Amino acid sequence: MDFSVKKLASGAGLFLTRAVQFTEEKLGQAEKTELDAQFENLISRADCTKHWTEKIYRQTEVLLQPNPSARIEEFLFEKLDWKVPSRVTNAELLGQYMQDAAKEFDLGMPYGNTLEKVGECEKRLGEAEKEFLQTSAISFLTPLRNFLEGDWRTISKERRLLENLRLDLDACKTRVKKAKVAEAKAATAPDFQETRPRNYVLSASASAAEHELRIAQTEFDRQAEVTRLLLEGISSTHVNHLRCLHEFVEAQAAYYKQCHLHMQELQKELGRLPNAFALNSTNAIATPSMVTEGSSSPVETDTLKIEEVQAPATGTRKARVLYDYDAADSSELSLLADELITVYTVPGMDSDWLIGEKGNHKGKVPVTYLELLS
């Protein structure tokens, strides 16, 4: 108990001494030991690294998980060391709704069939997103968090200790200075009645203050060296974060490329499906009264022969191909992204298709794969 009281009193006295030294420095009544320019640059660089790493980390969290409630829930699970439950992405949920709707609307009809295919694609997009989130969290977010919660906390702790030792050092310098001033003053104006006792006390006080100063200087120098080594390690942190950044970019590029491929496949599938609007406009669903003797139904109409189609004198346009397209049969024209072709329409043709020409080749091309130019 006595030891605890003494330790508490010693700690309180040390805190008071540091507080007095800090206050006098702010008021300009005490000198402050300044660190060298290189050390200050290391501190400034470390502070800058911490500031921007924290901002990048927080915003990346928002990018990967925009829902703040979900982020808070994941944070609590991590703190409690519980397994974070697997979440269904928005794209997966939309895909499931579309597929459920397709079953209600009849898969044999154009709308139901299209809903089924789009829903399946949305699910694949959701799975790709989930994989991207997991990869980014491991390769990018985790190293940033480890720096903020590990390395930076160690650096901050050692810097606080260095500042406390610096205050102790300057307080010792102040005591030595005061003791020497008092000793010099006593030597110039001696008291003949108590010369020896007072001079002896002042000299002993100055010697004790100088001894404390040497100890404080040694501890400060040792702590400064430890802190300097930690601050110089920020360069290694930058190298590590650079590698993580490259991995994040690669994961993001792979994710968007995969999404692009899924959408291209979906467009090709949709381009091959029968178009309900075209069927309605050409009376594909004809009633018996509409079919007269000597006429033929749309089903009996001969298919369009591409080689017999002639380009009109007017009405042709240039178009830029947006995506690669592989022809499904000989009546279609294969396309490559960014190439220019000539397109035009022919009477009775599905509005989702155009006739395209490039060189000596001619064939049907889907409108959704083109950007019509003026």
BALOZA-339544 format. One record per residue (C-alpha): residue in three letters; z, y, x. Coordinates in Angstrom, 1 decimal, decimal comma. Layout:
// residues N
R  code       Z       Y       X
R   Ala       Z       Y       X
...
This chain:
// residues 374
R  code       Z       Y       X
R   Met     0,0     0,0     0,0
R   Asp     1,0     2,4     2,8
R   Phe    -2,3     1,5     4,6
R   Ser    -4,3     2,3     1,5
R   Val    -2,6     5,7     1,0
R   Lys    -3,3     6,6     4,7
R   Lys    -6,9     5,5     4,4
R   Leu    -7,3     7,5     1,2
R   Ala    -5,7    10,5     2,8
R   Ser    -7,9    10,2     5,9
R   Gly   -11,0     9,9     3,7
R   Ala   -10,1    12,9     1,7
R   Gly    -9,4    15,0     4,8
R   Leu   -12,8    13,9     6,3
R   Phe   -14,6    14,9     3,1
R   Leu   -12,8    18,3     3,0
R   Thr   -13,8    18,9     6,6
R   Arg   -17,5    18,1     5,9
R   Ala   -17,4    20,3     2,7
R   Val   -16,0    23,2     4,7
R   Gln   -18,6    22,8     7,4
R   Phe   -21,4    22,6     4,9
R   Thr   -20,2    25,7     3,0
R   Glu   -19,9    27,7     6,2
R   Glu   -23,4    26,7     7,2
R   Lys   -24,8    27,9     3,9
R   Leu   -22,9    31,2     4,3
R   Gly   -24,2    31,6     7,8
R   Gln   -20,6    31,4     9,3
R   Ala   -21,2    28,3    11,3
R   Glu   -23,9    26,9    13,6
R   Lys   -25,9    23,9    12,5
R   Thr   -27,3    21,2    14,9
R   Glu   -31,1    21,2    14,3
R   Leu   -33,2    18,1    14,6
R   Asp   -36,2    18,1    16,8
R   Ala   -39,7    18,9    15,4
R   Gln   -40,9    15,4    15,6
R   Phe   -37,9    14,1    13,7
R   Glu   -38,4    16,7    11,0
R   Asn   -42,0    15,7    10,7
R   Leu   -41,0    12,0    10,3
R   Ile   -38,6    13,0     7,5
R   Ser   -41,2    15,1     5,8
R   Arg   -43,7    12,3     5,9
R   Ala   -41,2     9,8     4,6
R   Asp   -40,3    12,1     1,7
R   Cys   -44,0    12,6     0,9
R   Thr   -44,6     8,8     0,9
R   Lys   -41,7     8,2    -1,4
R   His   -42,8    11,0    -3,8
R   Trp   -46,4     9,8    -4,2
R   Thr   -45,6     6,1    -4,1
R   Glu   -43,3     6,6    -7,1
R   Lys   -45,9     8,6    -9,0
R   Ile   -48,6     6,0    -8,3
R   Tyr   -46,3     3,1    -9,2
R   Arg   -45,3     4,7   -12,6
R   Gln   -48,8     5,6   -13,6
R   Thr   -50,1     2,2   -12,6
R   Glu   -47,4     0,7   -14,9
R   Val   -48,8     2,9   -17,7
R   Leu   -52,3     1,8   -17,0
R   Leu   -51,5    -1,9   -17,1
R   Gln   -49,1    -1,6   -20,0
R   Pro   -49,6     1,5   -22,2
R   Asn   -46,9     0,5   -24,7
R   Pro   -43,6     2,1   -23,5
R   Ser   -41,5    -0,3   -25,7
R   Ala   -43,2    -3,3   -24,0
R   Arg   -42,5    -1,7   -20,5
R   Ile   -38,8    -1,2   -21,4
R   Glu   -38,5    -4,8   -22,6
R   Glu   -40,1    -6,2   -19,5
R   Phe   -37,8    -4,0   -17,3
R   Leu   -34,7    -5,4   -19,2
R   Phe   -36,0    -9,0   -18,8
R   Glu   -36,4    -8,5   -15,0
R   Lys   -32,9    -6,9   -14,6
R   Leu   -31,4    -9,8   -16,6
R   Asp   -33,4   -12,2   -14,5
R   Trp   -35,0   -13,7   -17,6
R   Lys   -38,5   -15,0   -17,8
R   Val   -40,8   -12,3   -19,3
R   Pro   -42,5   -13,8   -22,4
R   Ser   -46,3   -14,1   -22,4
R   Arg   -48,0   -11,4   -24,5
R   Val   -51,1   -11,7   -26,6
R   Thr   -53,5    -8,9   -25,5
R   Asn   -55,1    -6,6   -28,1
R   Ala   -58,5    -8,0   -27,4
R   Glu   -57,3   -11,6   -28,0
R   Leu   -55,6   -10,5   -31,3
R   Leu   -58,8    -8,7   -32,4
R   Gly   -60,8   -11,8   -31,6
R   Gln   -58,5   -14,0   -33,6
R   Tyr   -58,7   -11,7   -36,6
R   Met   -62,5   -11,7   -36,4
R   Gln   -62,7   -15,5   -36,2
R   Asp   -60,3   -15,9   -39,2
R   Ala   -62,4   -13,4   -41,2
R   Ala   -65,5   -15,4   -40,2
R   Lys   -64,1   -18,5   -41,8
R   Glu   -63,5   -16,6   -45,0
R   Phe   -66,9   -15,0   -45,1
R   Asp   -68,8   -18,4   -44,5
R   Leu   -70,0   -19,2   -41,0
R   Gly   -73,5   -20,0   -42,4
R   Met   -74,1   -16,3   -43,3
R   Pro   -75,2   -13,7   -40,8
R   Tyr   -72,0   -11,6   -41,0
R   Gly   -69,7   -14,6   -40,7
R   Asn   -71,7   -16,1   -37,8
R   Thr   -71,7   -12,8   -36,0
R   Leu   -68,0   -12,3   -36,5
R   Glu   -67,3   -15,7   -35,0
R   Lys   -69,3   -15,0   -31,9
R   Val   -67,9   -11,5   -31,4
R   Gly   -64,4   -12,8   -31,9
R   Glu   -64,9   -15,5   -29,3
R   Cys   -66,2   -12,9   -26,9
R   Glu   -63,1   -10,7   -27,6
R   Lys   -60,9   -13,6   -26,8
R   Arg   -62,6   -14,1   -23,4
R   Leu   -62,2   -10,4   -22,7
R   Gly   -58,5   -10,7   -23,5
R   Glu   -58,1   -13,6   -21,2
R   Ala   -59,8   -11,7   -18,4
R   Glu   -57,5    -8,7   -19,0
R   Lys   -54,5   -10,9   -18,9
R   Glu   -55,6   -12,4   -15,5
R   Phe   -56,2    -8,8   -14,2
R   Leu   -52,8    -7,6   -15,3
R   Gln   -51,1   -10,6   -13,6
R   Thr   -53,1   -10,2   -10,3
R   Ser   -52,5    -6,4   -10,2
R   Ala   -48,8    -6,8   -10,8
R   Ile   -48,4    -9,3    -7,9
R   Ser   -50,8    -7,7    -5,4
R   Phe   -50,2    -4,0    -6,0
R   Leu   -47,1    -3,2    -8,2
R   Thr   -44,7    -5,5    -6,5
R   Pro   -45,2    -4,2    -3,0
R   Leu   -44,8    -0,6    -4,2
R   Arg   -41,6    -1,5    -6,0
R   Asn   -40,3    -3,4    -3,0
R   Phe   -40,7    -0,3    -0,9
R   Leu   -39,0     2,0    -3,4
R   Glu   -36,1    -0,4    -4,1
R   Gly   -35,7    -1,8    -0,6
R   Asp   -37,0     0,1     2,4
R   Trp   -36,6     3,5     0,9
R   Arg   -33,0     2,8    -0,2
R   Thr   -32,2     1,7     3,4
R   Ile   -33,8     4,9     4,8
R   Ser   -31,9     7,1     2,3
R   Lys   -28,6     5,4     3,2
R   Glu   -29,1     5,9     6,9
R   Arg   -30,2     9,5     6,4
R   Arg   -27,1    10,3     4,4
R   Leu   -25,0     8,7     7,2
R   Leu   -26,8    10,8     9,8
R   Glu   -26,2    14,0     7,8
R   Asn   -22,5    13,2     7,5
R   Leu   -22,3    12,5    11,3
R   Arg   -24,1    15,7    11,9
R   Leu   -21,5    17,6     9,9
R   Asp   -18,7    15,9    11,8
R   Leu   -20,4    16,8    15,1
R   Asp   -20,8    20,5    14,1
R   Ala   -17,2    20,6    12,9
R   Cys   -16,1    19,2    16,3
R   Lys   -18,2    21,9    18,0
R   Thr   -16,5    24,6    15,9
R   Arg   -13,0    23,2    16,8
R   Val   -13,9    23,2    20,5
R   Lys   -15,2    26,7    20,4
R   Lys   -12,1    28,0    18,6
R   Ala    -9,8    26,1    21,0
R   Lys   -11,6    27,6    24,0
R   Val   -11,4    31,1    22,5
R   Ala    -7,7    30,7    21,9
R   Glu    -7,1    29,4    25,4
R   Ala    -9,1    32,2    27,0
R   Lys    -7,2    34,8    24,9
R   Ala    -3,9    33,3    26,0
R   Ala    -4,9    33,5    29,6
R   Thr    -5,8    37,2    29,4
R   Ala    -2,7    38,1    27,5
R   Pro     0,1    35,8    28,6
R   Asp     3,5    35,6    27,0
R   Phe     5,9    35,6    30,0
R   Gln     8,7    34,1    27,9
R   Glu     6,7    31,0    26,9
R   Thr     3,8    30,9    29,2
R   Arg     3,9    27,3    30,3
R   Pro     4,6    25,7    27,0
R   Arg     1,9    27,6    25,0
R   Asn    -0,8    27,3    27,7
R   Tyr    -0,1    23,6    28,0
R   Val    -0,4    23,1    24,2
R   Leu    -3,7    25,1    24,1
R   Ser    -5,1    23,2    27,0
R   Ala    -4,2    19,9    25,4
R   Ser    -5,7    21,0    22,1
R   Ala    -9,0    22,0    23,8
R   Ser    -9,1    18,7    25,7
R   Ala    -8,6    16,7    22,5
R   Ala   -11,3    18,6    20,7
R   Glu   -13,7    18,0    23,6
R   His   -12,9    14,3    23,5
R   Glu   -13,6    14,2    19,7
R   Leu   -16,8    16,1    20,3
R   Arg   -18,0    13,5    22,9
R   Ile   -17,3    10,7    20,4
R   Ala   -19,0    12,5    17,6
R   Gln   -22,0    13,3    19,8
R   Thr   -22,4     9,6    20,8
R   Glu   -22,2     8,4    17,2
R   Phe   -24,7    11,0    16,0
R   Asp   -27,2    10,1    18,8
R   Arg   -26,9     6,4    17,9
R   Gln   -27,4     7,0    14,2
R   Ala   -30,3     9,4    14,9
R   Glu   -32,1     6,7    16,9
R   Val   -31,6     4,1    14,1
R   Thr   -32,9     6,6    11,5
R   Arg   -35,8     7,5    13,7
R   Leu   -36,9     3,9    14,0
R   Leu   -36,7     3,5    10,2
R   Leu   -38,8     6,6     9,6
R   Glu   -41,4     5,5    12,1
R   Gly   -41,7     2,3    10,1
R   Ile   -43,4     4,4     7,4
R   Ser   -46,7     3,9     9,3
R   Ser   -46,4     0,2     8,7
R   Thr   -45,7     0,9     5,1
R   His   -48,9     2,8     4,8
R   Val   -50,9     0,0     6,4
R   Asn   -49,3    -2,5     3,9
R   His   -50,0    -0,3     0,9
R   Leu   -53,6     0,2     2,1
R   Arg   -54,1    -3,5     2,0
R   Cys   -52,6    -3,8    -1,4
R   Leu   -54,8    -0,9    -2,6
R   His   -57,9    -2,8    -1,5
R   Glu   -56,7    -5,9    -3,4
R   Phe   -56,1    -3,8    -6,5
R   Val   -59,6    -2,4    -6,4
R   Glu   -61,1    -5,9    -5,9
R   Ala   -59,1    -7,2    -8,9
R   Gln   -60,2    -4,3   -11,0
R   Ala   -63,9    -4,6    -9,9
R   Ala   -63,8    -8,4   -10,7
R   Tyr   -62,2    -7,7   -14,1
R   Tyr   -64,9    -5,1   -15,1
R   Lys   -67,7    -7,3   -13,8
R   Gln   -66,4   -10,3   -15,8
R   Cys   -66,2    -8,1   -18,9
R   His   -69,7    -6,8   -18,4
R   Leu   -71,0   -10,4   -18,1
R   His   -69,2   -11,4   -21,3
R   Met   -70,8    -8,5   -23,2
R   Gln   -74,2    -9,3   -21,8
R   Glu   -73,9   -12,8   -23,0
R   Leu   -72,8   -11,6   -26,4
R   Gln   -75,7    -9,2   -26,7
R   Lys   -78,1   -12,0   -25,9
R   Glu   -76,6   -14,3   -28,5
R   Leu   -76,6   -11,6   -31,1
R   Gly   -80,2   -10,8   -30,3
R   Arg   -81,2   -14,3   -31,2
R   Leu   -79,4   -14,4   -34,5
R   Pro   -81,4   -13,7   -37,7
R   Asn   -81,0   -10,2   -38,9
R   Ala   -79,8    -9,8   -42,5
R   Phe   -81,2    -6,3   -42,9
R   Ala   -84,7    -7,5   -41,9
R   Leu   -84,5   -10,4   -44,3
R   Asn   -83,5    -8,1   -47,1
R   Ser   -86,3    -5,6   -46,3
R   Thr   -89,0    -8,2   -46,3
R   Asn   -87,7    -9,9   -49,4
R   Ala   -86,8   -13,1   -47,5
R   Ile   -84,5   -14,1   -50,3
R   Ala   -87,2   -14,0   -53,0
R   Thr   -86,7   -15,0   -56,6
R   Pro   -89,2   -17,4   -58,3
R   Ser   -90,6   -14,5   -60,4
R   Met   -91,6   -12,6   -57,3
R   Val   -93,8   -15,5   -55,9
R   Thr   -97,1   -15,5   -57,7
R   Glu   -99,9   -18,0   -57,5
R   Gly  -101,9   -17,6   -54,3
R   Ser   -99,2   -15,7   -52,5
R   Ser   -96,9   -17,1   -49,8
R   Ser   -93,2   -16,7   -49,4
R   Pro   -91,8   -15,1   -46,2
R   Val   -90,8   -18,5   -44,9
R   Glu   -94,5   -19,6   -45,1
R   Thr   -95,8   -16,5   -43,3
R   Asp   -97,2   -17,3   -39,9
R   Thr   -95,1   -16,2   -37,0
R   Leu   -96,1   -13,1   -35,0
R   Lys   -98,5   -14,0   -32,2
R   Ile   -97,8   -11,7   -29,3
R   Glu  -101,1   -12,2   -27,6
R   Glu  -102,9   -10,9   -30,7
R   Val  -100,8    -7,7   -30,9
R   Gln  -102,7    -4,6   -29,8
R   Ala  -100,9    -1,5   -28,7
R   Pro  -101,5     1,4   -31,1
R   Ala  -103,4     4,5   -30,0
R   Thr  -100,3     6,6   -30,5
R   Gly   -96,6     5,8   -30,8
R   Thr   -96,0     4,2   -27,5
R   Arg   -92,9     5,2   -25,5
R   Lys   -91,3     4,6   -22,2
R   Ala   -87,9     2,9   -22,1
R   Arg   -85,4     2,1   -19,4
R   Val   -83,9    -1,3   -19,4
R   Leu   -80,0    -1,2   -19,5
R   Tyr   -79,2    -4,9   -18,8
R   Asp   -80,9    -8,0   -17,5
R   Tyr   -82,4   -10,1   -20,3
R   Asp   -83,8   -13,7   -20,1
R   Ala   -86,5   -14,5   -22,6
R   Ala   -85,6   -17,2   -25,1
R   Asp   -89,2   -18,3   -25,6
R   Ser   -92,8   -17,4   -24,7
R   Ser   -92,9   -14,7   -27,4
R   Glu   -90,2   -12,6   -25,6
R   Leu   -90,3   -10,6   -22,4
R   Ser   -87,8   -11,0   -19,6
R   Leu   -86,2    -7,8   -18,4
R   Leu   -84,4    -6,5   -15,3
R   Ala   -81,9    -3,7   -15,4
R   Asp   -83,2    -0,2   -14,6
R   Glu   -86,9    -1,0   -14,7
R   Leu   -89,2     1,1   -16,9
R   Ile   -91,5    -0,5   -19,5
R   Thr   -93,8     0,7   -22,3
R   Val   -92,6    -0,1   -25,9
R   Tyr   -94,1     0,2   -29,4
R   Thr   -93,6    -1,2   -32,9
R   Val   -95,9    -3,2   -35,1
R   Pro   -95,9    -3,4   -38,9
R   Gly   -93,6    -6,0   -40,4
R   Met   -91,6    -6,5   -37,2
R   Asp   -87,8    -6,8   -37,2
R   Ser   -86,3    -3,4   -36,6
R   Asp   -84,0    -4,8   -33,9
R   Trp   -87,0    -5,7   -31,7
R   Leu   -89,9    -3,9   -30,1
R   Ile   -93,0    -5,0   -28,3
R   Gly   -92,6    -4,3   -24,6
R   Glu   -95,3    -4,2   -21,9
R   Lys   -94,9    -4,2   -18,1
R   Gly   -98,0    -4,9   -16,0
R   Asn  -100,0    -7,7   -17,6
R   His   -97,0    -9,1   -19,4
R   Lys   -96,2    -8,5   -23,1
R   Gly   -93,5    -9,7   -25,4
R   Lys   -90,7    -8,9   -27,8
R   Val   -87,6    -7,1   -26,4
R   Pro   -84,3    -6,4   -28,1
R   Val   -83,7    -2,7   -28,8
R   Thr   -80,0    -2,9   -27,8
R   Tyr   -81,1    -3,6   -24,2
R   Leu   -83,2    -0,4   -23,9
R   Glu   -82,7     3,3   -23,5
R   Leu   -85,7     5,0   -25,2
R   Leu   -87,1     7,9   -23,2
R   Ser   -88,8    11,0   -24,6
